Amino acid sequence: MLSFDPSPARISTGLANEEKENPLSEQHPLWSIMHPRTIAWVGASNNPMKMGTIQLTNLLNGDYPGQVYPIHPTEETVLGLKAYPNASALPEVPDMAFIVVPTDVAVEILDDLGGRGVKRAVIVTGGFKEMGEEGRRREAELLSVAERHGMRFLGPNCIGIMHSRQALNTTMFPRFVMPGPVGLVSQSGSYVTQVQLYLQRRGIHISQAISVGNEASIDVVDCMEYLARDDDTRAIILYLESLRRPRRFFEVAREVTRKKPVAALYVGGTGAGARAGGTHTGAMAGDDRLYEALFRQSGVLRVNTIGDLYAVGYALACQPPLRGNRIGIVSHSGGPVTSMADACERQGLEVPVFSATLQESLQPLLPATASAANPVDLTFGFGQSEMMTAIPRRILESGEVDGVLIHGIMGSSYLESWVGSVEEKLGVSRAQIEEAQAKDVEELSSIPKHTGMPVICSSFMDRDQDNCTRLLQDHGIPVLDTPEQAAEVMACLGRSASLRKP
């Protein structure tokens, strides 16, 4: 059997290069930016309303283990840290600099840092090529200074970075998401920051998130190369408004997708999208059909919405590829299984009628009113243990399907709405019930690993409402909001596998 570990990568603490040396990654310009032991911070003060102060506060509140050196022309301390008047006064050369200053002093600040020997930077400051001709001139000057000092940088006009296992968050939003297996590269800062609570509620975990902004020095291609080497990143997702180096993107993506899946959302293919991207990051968009062909030929899966990008990326990272188009469907509800079956066929998947042998093996696990033909409809009210364990295992081990969809696994939300006080009415403790549910979820999450075939669920109960949804997601089983979404994500696993074939 194929072996695949569906669970998100476990949380580790400390600096990554203390745990494991990776010379290839350390040579990459993003390595020091994403693994800094020391950061020079330019643009924070003791004014809590300033953007740089908010971002530094988030870094410090996230228990970043490295050393931070604020640079401020007048303040002796910033947020309790000793401040330095300029880069030459720093006690050591920092691994990277974080810059949030007015546009008209950004070039001067970068030059000062470069003179001190700083080789890597994140430039949040905006007002460059996204603002027109004068902005393009400023950005060219910024790049010229960096090249003179041998510097590489993210930005300008970006929101920052997140590396969950490094406790590194330099963005405007506090870190919500747990460490996970999805690497995110975005030409929009909002899709790195504002989405964090959205991702948390859906159990989607990020390994590293990189906001690239105007990509004057480091671009999407560089980020893709870097994340391809990151062992904690199992799938890469891209939000794109343009590509600076389409030919190089094609070459790198074709190599990367042989190692791990890549999904992309491209939004510059319409007139309105191209116009918005131009004022957002100064992006020069291309014809939608050209990007479609570029993605297809390089093995990159294209998705249509930002929600799909996160959901599909997480499924690609946590589940084995779908190597065929035959799907088994399991639920205790007739409507959702019908919706799932219909959505599967609309997505080009097959829902085959099970053989008499398989139906006969499933029948002892079902009530008399249930159908074993596919979809397997247990009818509501039947215990869910078999729905999470024996039934999907027998279906996948039969050789008659390539993946399984399950709708309606419920735990605490169902018990509370049905019986009120579990202890009083059922004579068993909540802890006993939750322990049994946890064992069932653990067994279900092991099935993709042992069979090499994906399992995807849907539920109308989110992780804040239901312990089973939470357990499934935390064990690497995607739980989508609707049956149709689960079927669409399953189909994407199949399309990705097809695109990545040599």
Beta strands, then each sheet from edge to edge (+ up, - down):
strand 1: 38-42
strand 2: 67-71
strand 3: 77-78
strand 4: 81-82
strand 5: 96-99
strand 6: 120-123
strand 7: 152-154
strand 8: 161-163
strand 9: 168-169
strand 10: 179-186
strand 11: 206-211
strand 12: 235-240
strand 13: 262-266
strand 14: 301-302
strand 15: 327-331
strand 16: 376-377
strand 17: 403-407
strand 18: 455-458
strand 19: 479-480
sheet 1: 2+ 1+ 5+ 6+ 7+
sheet 2: 3+ 4-
sheet 3: 9+ 8- 11+ 10+ 12+ 13+ 14+
sheet 4: 16+ 15+ 17+ 18+ 19+
end
